[in-house]
Amino acid sequence: MAADMNLPMLFSQYGTDERCRIVLGKLRWSDGPKCLRCGEANVAAISTRAGMLRCRACQYQFSVTVGTIFNDSHLPLTKWFLATYLMVESKKSMSANQLKRTLDVSYKTAWYLCHRIRAAMHDLNPALLDGIVEVDETYVGGKKRGIGSGNYRDYKTAVIGAVKRGGGVRLKVIDKANKKTLRVCGRCSNARFLARTIKSPRSTWTSTSTSRHSASTTGAIRTCSGTRCSNC
């Protein structure tokens, strides 16, 4: 989808399942459809089944959605495209309940959509953050009855975040937000957190310098050693 896409354009360009299949086919096969089993380009459309293709070489039947998040779904592709647009364009994403009301689907379907789309948006090989990267931790979760605000760490999920100044963001769920976990995850190559991090001198990041980590007056500044930790 174009970067400047809006709802009227979305409905105009992808208003039918056929249009959605065409654009998916162009994205998947730039040189025309090929068999997903043998790789042969000698394929033909099955006239009695919309969107289905058959390989003349191995007789394998497939569609453009096989192996994608749209596979094995009875939901129209138009709703898939709309759900993807809404989740990407929403500043704070979109909850399953909100998606349920907007698309007029069941909560189970909306929940399924959210999880599949979020999984597809996950970058398997994110680029390392470089330059100056600020790292902090927070706790995510709702309120729990009968528990004071001072005990929130017992029932909320700890999340560590790294933000490059003027660049990207990396987030990771951690078991505990203690000094050991934060320092190790902050330089872990698997979590893709780059080792130049600046944090407040009062934070759990502040420590004495080592051979791999140097300190400054602004807080703890670290440089990534490429070490992988057991927490990731």
BALOKOL-215401 format. One line per 8 residues: number of its first residue (from 1); their letters; for each residue x, y, z of N, C-alpha, C. Coordinates in steps of 0.1 Angstrom, whole numbers, plus 5000, padded with zeros to 4 digits. Example, Ala and Ser with C-alpha at 12.3 -4.5 7.8 and 13.67 -1.06 7.14 Angstrom:
BALOKOL-215401
1> AS> 5132,4943,5078,5123,4955,5078,5132,4967,5078; 5128,4978,5071,5137,4989,5071,5129,5000,5079
END
This chain:
BALOKOL-215401
1> MAADMNLP> 5008,4988,5000,5000,5000,5000,5009,5012,5000; 5004,5023,4994,5012,5035,4993,5013,5042,5006; 5024,5049,5008,5026,5056,5021,5016,5066,5024; 5010,5073,5014,5000,5083,5016,4986,5078,5014; 4984,5065,5017,4971,5059,5016,4961,5064,5026; 4949,5066,5022,4938,5070,5031,4926,5061,5028; 4915,5062,5036,4904,5053,5035,4897,5053,5022; 4894,5065,5016,4888,5066,5003,4896,5059,4992
9> MLFSQYGT> 4909,5061,4993,4918,5054,4983,4918,5039,4985; 4918,5035,4998,4918,5021,5001,4906,5014,4995; 4894,5020,4997,4882,5014,4992,4881,5015,4976; 4887,5025,4971,4888,5027,4956,4897,5016,4950; 4909,5014,4955,4919,5005,4949,4917,4991,4953; 4912,4988,4966,4911,4974,4971,4897,4971,4976; 4887,4976,4968,4874,4974,4972,4867,4961,4970; 4874,4952,4963,4869,4938,4960,4880,4928,4963
17> DERCRIVL> 4876,4916,4965,4886,4905,4968,4895,4903,4956; 4889,4904,4944,4897,4902,4932,4908,4913,4930; 4905,4925,4934,4916,4935,4933,4927,4933,4944; 4922,4928,4955,4932,4924,4966,4941,4913,4961; 4935,4903,4955,4943,4892,4950,4953,4896,4939; 4949,4905,4931,4958,4910,4920,4970,4917,4926; 4968,4926,4936,4979,4933,4942,4988,4923,4950; 4982,4913,4957,4990,4903,4964,4999,4895,4954
25> GKLRWSDG> 4993,4892,4942,5000,4885,4932,5012,4892,4927; 5010,4905,4925,5021,4914,4920,5032,4915,4930; 5029,4915,4943,5039,4916,4954,5046,4903,4955; 5039,4892,4953,5045,4879,4955,5053,4874,4943; 5048,4876,4931,5054,4871,4919,5055,4883,4909; 5067,4889,4909,5069,4900,4900,5069,4896,4885; 5073,4883,4883,5074,4878,4869,5062,4869,4866; 5051,4870,4873,5040,4861,4871,5039,4850,4881
33> PKCLRCGE> 5028,4843,4883,5026,4833,4893,5035,4821,4890; 5040,4815,4900,5048,4803,4899,5043,4793,4910; 5045,4780,4906,5040,4769,4915,5048,4770,4928; 5041,4769,4939,5047,4770,4953,5054,4757,4957; 5051,4746,4949,5057,4733,4952,5069,4731,4943; 5068,4732,4930,5079,4729,4921,5086,4741,4915; 5080,4752,4916,5086,4765,4911,5083,4767,4896; 5075,4758,4889,5072,4760,4875,5063,4772,4873
41> ANVAAIST> 5065,4779,4862,5057,4791,4859,5045,4787,4850; 5044,4774,4847,5033,4769,4838,5021,4766,4847; 5014,4777,4851,5002,4775,4859,4990,4781,4852; 4978,4776,4856,4965,4781,4850,4955,4783,4861; 4946,4793,4859,4936,4796,4869,4925,4785,4868; 4919,4781,4880,4908,4771,4880,4895,4779,4879; 4888,4777,4868,4876,4785,4865,4865,4783,4876; 4864,4772,4882,4853,4769,4891,4856,4773,4905
49> RAGMLRCR> 4869,4777,4908,4872,4782,4921,4880,4795,4920; 4873,4805,4925,4879,4819,4924,4892,4820,4932; 4902,4825,4925,4915,4828,4931,4924,4816,4932; 4920,4804,4928,4928,4792,4928,4935,4790,4915; 4948,4785,4917,4957,4782,4905,4961,4768,4905; 4964,4762,4894,4968,4748,4893,4981,4748,4884; 4991,4741,4890,5003,4739,4882,5001,4727,4872; 5004,4730,4860,5003,4720,4849,5014,4709,4850
57> ACQYQFSV> 5025,4712,4857,5036,4703,4858,5033,4692,4869; 5030,4697,4881,5028,4688,4892,5014,4687,4897; 5005,4694,4891,4990,4694,4894,4987,4699,4908; 4997,4706,4914,4994,4712,4927,4985,4724,4926; 4975,4725,4935,4966,4736,4935,4969,4745,4947; 4969,4758,4944,4973,4768,4954,4967,4781,4951; 4968,4791,4960,4963,4804,4958,4974,4814,4962; 4972,4827,4959,4982,4837,4963,4983,4839,4978
65> TVGTIFND> 4973,4834,4985,4974,4836,5000,4980,4825,5007; 4984,4814,5000,4990,4802,5007,5004,4807,5013; 5006,4803,5026,5018,4807,5032,5019,4821,5038; 5007,4828,5037,5006,4842,5042,4997,4843,5054; 4996,4854,5060,4987,4856,5071,4972,4854,5067; 4969,4855,5054,4956,4854,5049,4951,4840,5047; 4960,4830,5048,4958,4817,5045,4948,4810,5055; 4939,4802,5050,4929,4794,5058,4920,4804,5065
73> SHLPLTKW> 4917,4815,5059,4907,4825,5065,4895,4826,5056; 4883,4826,5062,4871,4828,5055,4867,4843,5054; 4875,4851,5061,4872,4865,5061,4876,4871,5047; 4868,4880,5041,4871,4886,5028,4884,4894,5029; 4892,4893,5018,4905,4900,5018,4903,4915,5020; 4891,4921,5016,4889,4935,5018,4889,4939,5033; 4884,4930,5041,4884,4933,5056,4898,4931,5061; 4906,4921,5056,4920,4920,5060,4928,4932,5057
81> FLATYLMV> 4926,4938,5045,4933,4950,5041,4929,4962,5049; 4916,4963,5052,4911,4974,5060,4916,4973,5075; 4917,4960,5080,4922,4958,5094,4937,4962,5094; 4944,4958,5084,4958,4961,5083,4961,4976,5083; 4953,4983,5075,4954,4997,5073,4951,5004,5087; 4940,5000,5093,4937,5006,5106,4947,5004,5117; 4953,4992,5117,4963,4989,5128,4976,4997,5125; 4980,4998,5112,4992,5005,5109,4991,5020,5111
89> ESKKSMSA> 4979,5026,5107,4977,5040,5107,4974,5045,5121; 4968,5037,5130,4965,5041,5143,4977,5044,5152; 4978,5056,5158,4989,5060,5165,4993,5050,5176; 4983,5045,5183,4985,5036,5194,4980,5022,5191; 4980,5018,5178,4975,5006,5173,4960,5005,5175; 4955,4993,5176,4940,4992,5177,4937,4979,5185; 4928,4980,5194,4925,4968,5202,4915,4959,5194; 4914,4946,5199,4905,4937,5193,4890,4941,5194
97> NQLKRTLD> 4887,4947,5205,4873,4952,5207,4870,4964,5197; 4880,4973,5195,4878,4984,5186,4877,4979,5172; 4885,4969,5168,4885,4963,5155,4871,4955,5153; 4866,4949,5163,4854,4942,5162,4842,4952,5158; 4842,4963,5165,4831,4973,5162,4833,4979,5148; 4845,4982,5144,4848,4988,5131,4845,4979,5120; 4849,4967,5121,4847,4957,5109,4834,4949,5110; 4827,4950,5121,4814,4943,5123,4817,4928,5122
105> VSYKTAWY> 4827,4923,5130,4830,4909,5131,4829,4905,5146; 4830,4892,5149,4830,4887,5162,4843,4891,5169; 4843,4891,5182,4856,4894,5190,4866,4884,5187; 4863,4871,5185,4872,4860,5182,4880,4863,5169; 4872,4868,5159,4878,4871,5146,4887,4883,5147; 4882,4893,5154,4890,4905,5156,4903,4902,5163; 4903,4894,5174,4915,4890,5181,4924,4882,5172; 4919,4873,5164,4927,4866,5154,4934,4875,5144
113> LCHRIRAA> 4926,4885,5139,4932,4895,5130,4944,4902,5136; 4941,4907,5148,4952,4915,5155,4965,4907,5157; 4963,4895,5161,4975,4887,5164,4983,4883,5151; 4975,4880,5140,4982,4876,5128,4989,4888,5121; 4982,4900,5122,4988,4912,5116,5000,4916,5123; 4999,4916,5137,5011,4920,5145,5023,4911,5143; 5020,4898,5141,5030,4888,5139,5037,4891,5125; 5029,4895,5115,5035,4898,5102,5043,4911,5102
121> MHDLNPAL> 5040,4920,5111,5047,4932,5112,5060,4931,5119; 5062,4919,5126,5075,4917,5133,5087,4916,5124; 5097,4924,5127,5109,4923,5118,5118,4912,5124; 5120,4902,5116,5129,4891,5120,5143,4894,5121; 5148,4904,5113,5162,4908,5113,5163,4923,5114; 5159,4929,5125,5160,4943,5126,5174,4948,5126; 5176,4960,5120,5189,4966,5120,5193,4971,5133; 5206,4970,5136,5211,4974,5149,5210,4989,5150
129> LDGIVEVD> 5206,4994,5162,5205,5008,5165,5220,5013,5167; 5223,5024,5160,5236,5030,5162,5235,5044,5167; 5247,5050,5169,5247,5064,5175,5243,5064,5189; 5236,5074,5193,5232,5075,5207,5219,5069,5209; 5218,5059,5218,5205,5052,5221,5202,5053,5235; 5190,5058,5238,5185,5059,5252,5177,5047,5256; 5180,5042,5268,5173,5029,5272,5166,5032,5285; 5154,5026,5286,5146,5028,5298,5137,5016,5300
137> ETYVGGKK> 5132,5014,5312,5122,5003,5314,5109,5008,5320; 5098,5000,5318,5085,5004,5323,5078,4991,5326; 5066,4993,5332,5057,4982,5336,5044,4984,5329; 5039,4973,5322,5027,4973,5315,5017,4964,5321; 5004,4969,5322,4993,4961,5327,4983,4969,5334; 4971,4964,5336,4960,4971,5342,4961,4971,5357; 4951,4977,5364,4951,4978,5378,4945,4964,5383; 4949,4961,5396,4944,4948,5402,4938,4952,5415
145> RGIGSGNY> 4926,4947,5417,4919,4950,5430,4926,4945,5442; 4926,4952,5453,4931,4948,5465,4946,4948,5466; 4953,4954,5456,4968,4955,5457,4971,4970,5456; 4979,4974,5465,4984,4988,5465,4993,4992,5454; 4994,5004,5451,5002,5009,5439,5017,5005,5441; 5021,5003,5454,5035,5000,5456,5039,4986,5452; 5029,4977,5450,5032,4963,5446,5030,4960,5432; 5030,4971,5423,5026,4968,5409,5036,4959,5402
153> RDYKTAVI> 5049,4958,5407,5059,4950,5400,5055,4935,5401; 5047,4932,5411,5043,4917,5413,5033,4912,5402; 5025,4921,5396,5015,4916,5387,5016,4923,5373; 5025,4932,5371,5027,4939,5358,5039,4933,5351; 5039,4935,5338,5050,4929,5329,5060,4940,5327; 5073,4937,5329,5084,4946,5327,5088,4946,5312; 5090,4958,5307,5093,4959,5293,5105,4969,5292; 5115,4965,5285,5127,4974,5283,5126,4980,5269
161> GAVKRGGG> 5129,4992,5267,5129,4999,5254,5142,5007,5251; 5146,5007,5239,5157,5014,5234,5153,5023,5222; 5157,5036,5223,5153,5045,5213,5165,5052,5208; 5167,5051,5195,5178,5059,5189,5174,5073,5187; 5182,5083,5190,5178,5097,5189,5176,5100,5174; 5163,5103,5171,5160,5106,5157,5159,5093,5148; 5158,5082,5155,5157,5069,5147,5147,5059,5152; 5151,5046,5152,5141,5036,5155,5140,5033,5169
169> VRLKVIDK> 5131,5023,5172,5127,5019,5186,5128,5004,5187; 5133,4999,5198,5133,4984,5200,5127,4982,5214; 5118,4972,5215,5111,4969,5227,5113,4954,5230; 5114,4950,5243,5116,4936,5247,5110,4934,5261; 5102,4923,5262,5096,4919,5275,5107,4912,5283; 5109,4916,5295,5119,4910,5304,5112,4904,5317; 5119,4895,5323,5113,4889,5335,5114,4898,5347; 5125,4905,5349,5127,4914,5360,5135,4926,5356
177> ANKKTLRV> 5131,4938,5361,5138,4950,5357,5149,4953,5368; 5158,4943,5369,5169,4946,5379,5182,4950,5371; 5192,4953,5378,5205,4958,5372,5210,4948,5362; 5211,4935,5367,5217,4925,5359,5210,4922,5346; 5197,4921,5346,5189,4918,5334,5189,4930,5325; 5188,4942,5330,5188,4954,5321,5201,4956,5314; 5212,4954,5321,5226,4956,5315,5228,4946,5304; 5225,4933,5307,5227,4922,5298,5219,4924,5285
185> CGRCSNAR> 5206,4927,5287,5197,4928,5276,5200,4941,5268; 5205,4951,5274,5208,4963,5267,5220,4961,5258; 5228,4951,5260,5239,4949,5250,5238,4936,5243; 5226,4930,5244,5225,4917,5237,5222,4918,5222; 5230,4911,5215,5229,4912,5200,5216,4906,5195; 5211,4896,5202,5199,4889,5198,5187,4899,5199; 5187,4907,5210,5176,4917,5212,5178,4929,5203; 5190,4930,5197,5193,4941,5188,5193,4954,5195
193> FLARTIKS> 5198,4954,5207,5200,4967,5214,5215,4971,5213; 5217,4982,5207,5231,4986,5205,5237,4992,5217; 5250,4989,5220,5258,4993,5232,5262,5008,5231; 5255,5018,5228,5258,5031,5233,5245,5035,5239; 5244,5035,5252,5231,5039,5259,5234,5049,5269; 5225,5059,5270,5226,5069,5280,5214,5068,5289; 5217,5069,5302,5206,5068,5312,5209,5077,5323; 5199,5080,5331,5200,5089,5342,5210,5083,5353
201> PRSTWTST> 5218,5091,5360,5227,5086,5370,5219,5079,5381; 5206,5082,5383,5199,5076,5394,5193,5063,5390; 5194,5059,5378,5187,5047,5373,5195,5034,5376; 5189,5023,5374,5195,5010,5376,5206,5007,5367; 5207,5015,5356,5218,5013,5346,5231,5018,5351; 5231,5028,5361,5244,5034,5365,5253,5024,5372; 5265,5023,5367,5275,5014,5373,5289,5019,5370; 5298,5012,5377,5312,5016,5374,5316,5010,5361
209> STSRHSAS> 5326,5017,5354,5330,5013,5341,5338,5000,5342; 5337,4992,5331,5344,4979,5329,5352,4980,5316; 5358,4969,5312,5366,4969,5300,5357,4971,5288; 5344,4968,5289,5335,4969,5277,5326,4981,5279; 5324,4986,5291,5315,4997,5293,5322,5009,5299; 5321,5021,5294,5327,5033,5299,5316,5042,5305; 5320,5050,5315,5310,5058,5322,5313,5073,5319; 5303,5081,5319,5305,5095,5317,5296,5103,5327
217> TTGAIRTC> 5297,5116,5327,5289,5125,5336,5274,5124,5333; 5271,5120,5321,5256,5120,5317,5250,5107,5322; 5257,5097,5327,5251,5085,5331,5260,5073,5326; 5254,5062,5323,5261,5050,5319,5260,5050,5304; 5272,5050,5297,5273,5049,5283,5279,5036,5279; 5272,5028,5271,5278,5014,5268,5279,5012,5253; 5289,5004,5250,5290,5000,5236,5288,4986,5234; 5280,4982,5224,5276,4968,5222,5288,4959,5219
225> SGTRCSNC> 5289,4948,5227,5300,4938,5225,5295,4926,5217; 5282,4926,5214,5277,4914,5206,5275,4902,5214; 5274,4903,5227,5272,4892,5236,5257,4888,5236; 5254,4875,5236,5241,4870,5236,5238,4865,5251; 5226,4869,5256,5223,4866,5270,5213,4855,5270; 5211,4848,5282,5202,4837,5283,5187,4842,5284; 5186,4856,5286,5172,4861,5288,5165,4863,5274; 5172,4862,5263,5167,4866,5250,5164,4854,5242
END
